[in-house]
């Protein structure tokens, strides 16, 4: 018997591309991690997360905060 663990993936931009949408639909993808490059402002981030959830309502959306001083998303 083979067990598969879900993957956490990322995206390059501020919105989903057709390739991002295809990758999110893969059954082995369990989550998506967002970085500063995915942030423009609160409105854009809200739209991005809604777009992600419209493709995969069950996906875990994470925020990267490693690498020294915590940056996260700036308001």
N, CA, C and O atoms as a Tinker XYZ file with bonds, in Angstrom:
   300  protein
     1  N      0.842000   -1.172000    0.000000    73     2
     2  CA     0.000000    0.000000    0.000000    64     1     3
     3  C      0.892000    1.241000    0.000000    63     2     4     5
     4  O      1.865000    1.306000    0.750000    81     3
     5  N      0.564000    2.218000   -0.834000    73     3     6
     6  CA     1.322000    3.453000   -0.915000    64     5     7
     7  C      0.505000    4.595000   -0.313000    63     6     8     9
     8  O     -0.662000    4.792000   -0.650000    81     7
     9  N      1.145000    5.337000    0.582000    73     7    10
    10  CA     0.496000    6.505000    1.171000    64     9    11
    11  C      1.120000    7.756000    0.584000    63    10    12    13
    12  O      2.332000    7.816000    0.377000    81    11
    13  N      0.298000    8.747000    0.317000    73    11    14
    14  CA     0.771000   10.003000   -0.236000    64    13    15
    15  C      0.440000   11.128000    0.735000    63    14    16    17
    16  O     -0.686000   11.231000    1.222000    81    15
    17  N      1.420000   11.961000    1.008000    73    15    18
    18  CA     1.200000   13.131000    1.855000    64    17    19
    19  C      0.884000   14.335000    0.970000    63    18    20    21
    20  O      1.453000   14.479000   -0.112000    81    19
    21  N     -0.006000   15.184000    1.420000    73    19    22
    22  CA    -0.337000   16.355000    0.608000    64    21    23
    23  C      0.842000   17.318000    0.506000    63    22    24    25
    24  O      1.657000   17.431000    1.422000    81    23
    25  N      0.912000   18.000000   -0.621000    73    23    26
    26  CA     1.954000   18.988000   -0.877000    64    25    27
    27  C      1.457000   20.383000   -0.538000    63    26    28    29
    28  O      0.267000   20.678000   -0.648000    81    27
    29  N      2.393000   21.241000   -0.122000    73    27    30
    30  CA     2.134000   22.664000    0.025000    64    29    31
    31  C      2.862000   23.331000   -1.136000    63    30    32    33
    32  O      4.075000   23.174000   -1.282000    81    31
    33  N      2.133000   24.068000   -1.959000    73    31    34
    34  CA     2.734000   24.710000   -3.126000    64    33    35
    35  C      2.655000   26.226000   -2.973000    63    34    36    37
    36  O      2.094000   26.731000   -2.000000    81    35
    37  N      3.217000   26.947000   -3.937000    73    35    38
    38  CA     3.125000   28.398000   -3.946000    64    37    39
    39  C      2.729000   28.867000   -5.339000    63    38    40    41
    40  O      2.659000   28.080000   -6.283000    81    39
    41  N      2.474000   30.164000   -5.445000    73    39    42
    42  CA     2.216000   30.779000   -6.744000    64    41    43
    43  C      3.174000   31.956000   -6.886000    63    42    44    45
    44  O      3.704000   32.451000   -5.891000    81    43
    45  N      3.396000   32.405000   -8.117000    73    43    46
    46  CA     4.395000   33.438000   -8.362000    64    45    47
    47  C      3.851000   34.858000   -8.250000    63    46    48    49
    48  O      4.599000   35.780000   -7.924000    81    47
    49  N      2.561000   35.045000   -8.514000    73    47    50
    50  CA     2.068000   36.412000   -8.660000    64    49    51
    51  C      0.972000   36.819000   -7.713000    63    50    52    53
    52  O      0.771000   36.214000   -6.659000    81    51
    53  N      0.252000   37.880000   -8.119000    73    51    54
    54  CA    -0.811000   38.473000   -7.318000    64    53    55
    55  C     -2.179000   37.852000   -7.578000    63    54    56    57
    56  O     -3.135000   38.121000   -6.850000    81    55
    57  N     -2.272000   37.028000   -8.606000    73    55    58
    58  CA    -3.525000   36.329000   -8.922000    64    57    59
    59  C     -3.173000   34.968000   -9.520000    63    58    60    61
    60  O     -2.016000   34.694000   -9.840000    81    59
    61  N     -4.179000   34.136000   -9.661000    73    59    62
    62  CA    -3.954000   32.791000  -10.182000    64    61    63
    63  C     -3.865000   32.799000  -11.704000    63    62    64    65
    64  O     -4.642000   33.465000  -12.387000    81    63
    65  N     -2.907000   32.049000  -12.210000    73    63    66
    66  CA    -2.808000   31.820000  -13.648000    64    65    67
    67  C     -3.570000   30.537000  -13.967000    63    66    68    69
    68  O     -3.926000   29.797000  -13.050000    81    67
    69  N     -3.826000   30.258000  -15.235000    73    67    70
    70  CA    -4.449000   28.979000  -15.581000    64    69    71
    71  C     -3.633000   27.772000  -15.086000    63    70    72    73
    72  O     -4.209000   26.762000  -14.682000    81    71
    73  N     -2.318000   27.873000  -15.117000    73    71    74
    74  CA    -1.459000   26.779000  -14.620000    64    73    75
    75  C     -1.619000   26.634000  -13.109000    63    74    76    77
    76  O     -1.683000   25.514000  -12.603000    81    75
    77  N     -1.686000   27.762000  -12.374000    73    75    78
    78  CA    -1.919000   27.706000  -10.922000    64    77    79
    79  C     -3.225000   26.982000  -10.621000    63    78    80    81
    80  O     -3.280000   26.128000   -9.736000    81    79
    81  N     -4.270000   27.326000  -11.358000    73    79    82
    82  CA    -5.579000   26.693000  -11.144000    64    81    83
    83  C     -5.507000   25.182000  -11.366000    63    82    84    85
    84  O     -6.081000   24.400000  -10.608000    81    83
    85  N     -4.798000   24.793000  -12.407000    73    83    86
    86  CA    -4.639000   23.368000  -12.710000    64    85    87
    87  C     -3.882000   22.667000  -11.586000    63    86    88    89
    88  O     -4.270000   21.577000  -11.164000    81    87
    89  N     -2.817000   23.276000  -11.104000    73    87    90
    90  CA    -2.030000   22.684000  -10.023000    64    89    91
    91  C     -2.838000   22.565000   -8.738000    63    90    92    93
    92  O     -2.733000   21.561000   -8.034000    81    91
    93  N     -3.645000   23.578000   -8.424000    73    91    94
    94  CA    -4.459000   23.549000   -7.205000    64    93    95
    95  C     -5.480000   22.418000   -7.219000    63    94    96    97
    96  O     -5.859000   21.904000   -6.167000    81    95
    97  N     -5.921000   22.035000   -8.403000    73    95    98
    98  CA    -6.915000   20.963000   -8.527000    64    97    99
    99  C     -6.327000   19.568000   -8.345000    63    98   100   101
   100  O     -7.068000   18.596000   -8.195000    81    99
   101  N     -5.002000   19.463000   -8.357000    73    99   102
   102  CA    -4.374000   18.143000   -8.221000    64   101   103
   103  C     -4.687000   17.563000   -6.841000    63   102   104   105
   104  O     -4.573000   18.273000   -5.841000    81   103
   105  N     -5.074000   16.301000   -6.767000    73   103   106
   106  CA    -5.486000   15.712000   -5.488000    64   105   107
   107  C     -4.384000   15.625000   -4.432000    63   106   108   109
   108  O     -4.691000   15.480000   -3.249000    81   107
   109  N     -3.119000   15.709000   -4.822000    73   107   110
   110  CA    -2.046000   15.658000   -3.832000    64   109   111
   111  C     -1.692000   17.028000   -3.256000    63   110   112   113
   112  O     -0.855000   17.121000   -2.357000    81   111
   113  N     -2.311000   18.079000   -3.756000    73   111   114
   114  CA    -2.061000   19.417000   -3.213000    64   113   115
   115  C     -3.002000   19.622000   -2.028000    63   114   116   117
   116  O     -4.223000   19.527000   -2.158000    81   115
   117  N     -2.406000   19.905000   -0.871000    73   115   118
   118  CA    -3.205000   20.100000    0.336000    64   117   119
   119  C     -3.200000   21.528000    0.835000    63   118   120   121
   120  O     -4.037000   21.911000    1.652000    81   119
   121  N     -2.240000   22.333000    0.335000    73   119   122
   122  CA    -2.159000   23.702000    0.820000    64   121   123
   123  C     -1.386000   24.601000   -0.121000    63   122   124   125
   124  O     -0.726000   24.149000   -1.057000    81   123
   125  N     -1.491000   25.879000    0.157000    73   123   126
   126  CA    -0.825000   26.907000   -0.630000    64   125   127
   127  C     -0.190000   27.880000    0.350000    63   126   128   129
   128  O     -0.830000   28.304000    1.312000    81   127
   129  N      1.078000   28.237000    0.106000    73   127   130
   130  CA     1.759000   29.197000    0.973000    64   129   131
   131  C      1.924000   30.507000    0.224000    63   130   132   133
   132  O      2.368000   30.527000   -0.924000    81   131
   133  N      1.563000   31.601000    0.884000    73   131   134
   134  CA     1.663000   32.926000    0.297000    64   133   135
   135  C      2.885000   33.645000    0.847000    63   134   136   137
   136  O      3.216000   33.521000    2.026000    81   135
   137  N      3.549000   34.397000   -0.019000    73   135   138
   138  CA     4.744000   35.156000    0.328000    64   137   139
   139  C      4.472000   36.639000    0.095000    63   138   140   141
   140  O      3.407000   37.006000   -0.403000    81   139
   141  N      5.429000   37.489000    0.451000    73   139   142
   142  CA     5.285000   38.932000    0.240000    64   141   143
   143  C      5.031000   39.253000   -1.233000    63   142   144   145
   144  O      4.338000   40.224000   -1.539000    81   143
   145  N      5.575000   38.461000   -2.138000    73   143   146
   146  CA     5.366000   38.707000   -3.573000    64   145   147
   147  C      3.905000   38.535000   -3.999000    63   146   148   149
   148  O      3.508000   38.996000   -5.070000    81   147
   149  N      3.110000   37.873000   -3.158000    73   147   150
   150  CA     1.696000   37.658000   -3.461000    64   149   151
   151  C      0.802000   38.746000   -2.869000    63   150   152   153
   152  O     -0.419000   38.688000   -3.013000    81   151
   153  N      1.393000   39.727000   -2.211000    73   151   154
   154  CA     0.664000   40.782000   -1.497000    64   153   155
   155  C      0.832000   42.125000   -2.187000    63   154   156   157
   156  O      1.950000   42.551000   -2.478000    81   155
   157  N     -0.292000   42.789000   -2.447000    73   155   158
   158  CA    -0.272000   44.160000   -2.943000    64   157   159
   159  C     -0.973000   45.064000   -1.931000    63   158   160   161
   160  O     -0.432000   46.082000   -1.499000    81   159
   161  N     -2.181000   44.670000   -1.570000    73   159   162
   162  CA    -2.956000   45.377000   -0.546000    64   161   163
   163  C     -4.039000   44.422000   -0.040000    63   162   164   165
   164  O     -4.193000   43.311000   -0.546000    81   163
   165  N     -4.775000   44.874000    0.955000    73   163   166
   166  CA    -5.783000   44.004000    1.583000    64   165   167
   167  C     -6.835000   43.539000    0.575000    63   166   168   169
   168  O     -7.223000   42.370000    0.581000    81   167
   169  N     -7.290000   44.426000   -0.273000    73   167   170
   170  CA    -8.324000   44.068000   -1.263000    64   169   171
   171  C     -7.830000   42.979000   -2.203000    63   170   172   173
   172  O     -8.532000   42.001000   -2.458000    81   171
   173  N     -6.623000   43.153000   -2.714000    73   171   174
   174  CA    -6.059000   42.165000   -3.645000    64   173   175
   175  C     -5.898000   40.812000   -2.958000    63   174   176   177
   176  O     -6.186000   39.771000   -3.549000    81   175
   177  N     -5.434000   40.831000   -1.702000    73   175   178
   178  CA    -5.239000   39.569000   -0.976000    64   177   179
   179  C     -6.575000   38.869000   -0.714000    63   178   180   181
   180  O     -6.669000   37.645000   -0.808000    81   179
   181  N     -7.592000   39.640000   -0.389000    73   179   182
   182  CA    -8.926000   39.071000   -0.185000    64   181   183
   183  C     -9.441000   38.437000   -1.469000    63   182   184   185
   184  O    -10.003000   37.342000   -1.448000    81   183
   185  N     -9.245000   39.131000   -2.587000    73   183   186
   186  CA    -9.669000   38.579000   -3.881000    64   185   187
   187  C     -8.879000   37.322000   -4.232000    63   186   188   189
   188  O     -9.447000   36.356000   -4.742000    81   187
   189  N     -7.577000   37.327000   -3.964000    73   187   190
   190  CA    -6.746000   36.154000   -4.246000    64   189   191
   191  C     -7.200000   34.954000   -3.420000    63   190   192   193
   192  O     -7.359000   33.860000   -3.962000    81   191
   193  N     -7.408000   35.139000   -2.131000    73   191   194
   194  CA    -7.822000   34.006000   -1.302000    64   193   195
   195  C     -9.215000   33.501000   -1.703000    63   194   196   197
   196  O     -9.478000   32.300000   -1.647000    81   195
   197  N    -10.099000   34.409000   -2.105000    73   195   198
   198  CA   -11.422000   33.986000   -2.595000    64   197   199
   199  C    -11.282000   33.184000   -3.881000    63   198   200   201
   200  O    -11.966000   32.181000   -4.083000    81   199
   201  N    -10.388000   33.640000   -4.742000    73   199   202
   202  CA   -10.141000   32.931000   -6.002000    64   201   203
   203  C     -9.585000   31.527000   -5.732000    63   202   204   205
   204  O     -9.988000   30.555000   -6.370000    81   203
   205  N     -8.662000   31.440000   -4.787000    73   203   206
   206  CA    -8.086000   30.137000   -4.422000    64   205   207
   207  C     -9.178000   29.217000   -3.887000    63   206   208   209
   208  O     -9.273000   28.059000   -4.294000    81   207
   209  N    -10.004000   29.731000   -2.975000    73   207   210
   210  CA   -11.070000   28.919000   -2.377000    64   209   211
   211  C    -12.143000   28.527000   -3.395000    63   210   212   213
   212  O    -12.818000   27.513000   -3.216000    81   211
   213  N    -12.311000   29.318000   -4.458000    73   211   214
   214  CA   -13.283000   28.944000   -5.487000    64   213   215
   215  C    -12.797000   27.731000   -6.286000    63   214   216   217
   216  O    -13.601000   26.973000   -6.830000    81   215
   217  N    -11.483000   27.559000   -6.349000    73   215   218
   218  CA   -10.908000   26.400000   -7.037000    64   217   219
   219  C    -10.890000   25.200000   -6.104000    63   218   220   221
   220  O    -11.246000   24.092000   -6.505000    81   219
   221  N    -10.472000   25.421000   -4.843000    73   219   222
   222  CA   -10.362000   24.346000   -3.856000    64   221   223
   223  C    -10.855000   24.826000   -2.494000    63   222   224   225
   224  O    -10.065000   25.362000   -1.717000    81   223
   225  N    -12.128000   24.650000   -2.185000    73   223   226
   226  CA   -12.667000   25.122000   -0.910000    64   225   227
   227  C    -11.998000   24.501000    0.318000    63   226   228   229
   228  O    -12.009000   25.093000    1.397000    81   227
   229  N    -11.417000   23.312000    0.157000    73   227   230
   230  CA   -10.834000   22.595000    1.291000    64   229   231
   231  C     -9.345000   22.866000    1.482000    63   230   232   233
   232  O     -8.738000   22.274000    2.374000    81   231
   233  N     -8.736000   23.732000    0.685000    73   231   234
   234  CA    -7.291000   23.926000    0.734000    64   233   235
   235  C     -6.882000   24.771000    1.942000    63   234   236   237
   236  O     -7.603000   25.680000    2.353000    81   235
   237  N     -5.728000   24.456000    2.492000    73   235   238
   238  CA    -5.145000   25.216000    3.587000    64   237   239
   239  C     -4.316000   26.345000    2.989000    63   238   240   241
   240  O     -3.424000   26.093000    2.179000    81   239
   241  N     -4.600000   27.592000    3.379000    73   239   242
   242  CA    -3.834000   28.747000    2.898000    64   241   243
   243  C     -2.927000   29.198000    4.040000    63   242   244   245
   244  O     -3.395000   29.515000    5.133000    81   243
   245  N     -1.616000   29.221000    3.767000    73   243   246
   246  CA    -0.601000   29.548000    4.776000    64   245   247
   247  C      0.129000   30.830000    4.393000    63   246   248   249
   248  O      0.076000   31.268000    3.244000    81   247
   249  N      0.811000   31.425000    5.370000    73   247   250
   250  CA     1.614000   32.629000    5.154000    64   249   251
   251  C      3.034000   32.336000    5.621000    63   250   252   253
   252  O      3.240000   31.839000    6.728000    81   251
   253  N      4.009000   32.644000    4.773000    73   251   254
   254  CA     5.410000   32.457000    5.136000    64   253   255
   255  C      5.845000   33.568000    6.083000    63   254   256   257
   256  O      5.535000   34.737000    5.856000    81   255
   257  N      6.559000   33.207000    7.141000    73   255   258
   258  CA     7.100000   34.220000    8.048000    64   257   259
   259  C      8.482000   33.833000    8.565000    63   258   260   261
   260  O      8.860000   34.204000    9.676000    81   259
   261  N      9.225000   33.095000    7.768000    73   259   262
   262  CA    10.583000   32.720000    8.144000    64   261   263
   263  C     11.583000   33.723000    7.590000    63   262   264   265
   264  O     11.225000   34.624000    6.831000    81   263
   265  N     12.836000   33.554000    7.977000    73   263   266
   266  CA    13.900000   34.365000    7.413000    64   265   267
   267  C     14.220000   35.598000    8.217000    63   266   268   269
   268  O     14.370000   36.681000    7.651000    81   267
   269  N     14.328000   35.462000    9.533000    73   267   270
   270  CA    14.692000   36.622000   10.336000    64   269   271
   271  C     13.470000   37.375000   10.816000    63   270   272   273
   272  O     12.464000   36.780000   11.202000    81   271
   273  N     13.570000   38.692000   10.785000    73   271   274
   274  CA    12.489000   39.548000   11.259000    64   273   275
   275  C     11.195000   39.232000   10.504000    63   274   276   277
   276  O     11.184000   39.146000    9.276000    81   275
   277  N     10.130000   39.064000   11.244000    73   275   278
   278  CA     8.845000   38.701000   10.638000    64   277   279
   279  C      8.322000   39.864000    9.801000    63   278   280   281
   280  O      8.209000   40.986000   10.294000    81   279
   281  N      8.006000   39.596000    8.542000    73   279   282
   282  CA     7.504000   40.612000    7.631000    64   281   283
   283  C      6.001000   40.476000    7.430000    63   282   284   285
   284  O      5.259000   41.450000    7.554000    81   283
   285  N      5.563000   39.279000    7.124000    73   283   286
   286  CA     4.171000   38.998000    6.771000    64   285   287
   287  C      3.663000   39.986000    5.748000    63   286   288   289
   288  O      4.402000   40.362000    4.837000    81   287
   289  N      2.429000   40.413000    5.872000    73   287   290
   290  CA     1.853000   41.362000    4.924000    64   289   291
   291  C      1.760000   42.726000    5.594000    63   290   292   293
   292  O      1.335000   42.834000    6.745000    81   291
   293  N      2.150000   43.736000    4.888000    73   291   294
   294  CA     2.144000   45.095000    5.461000    64   293   295
   295  C      0.875000   45.825000    5.050000    63   294   296   297
   296  O      0.406000   45.704000    3.919000    81   295
   297  N      0.330000   46.585000    5.993000    73   295   298
   298  CA    -0.864000   47.366000    5.697000    64   297   299
   299  C     -0.506000   48.798000    5.395000    63   298   300
   300  O     -1.389000   49.611000    5.121000    81   299
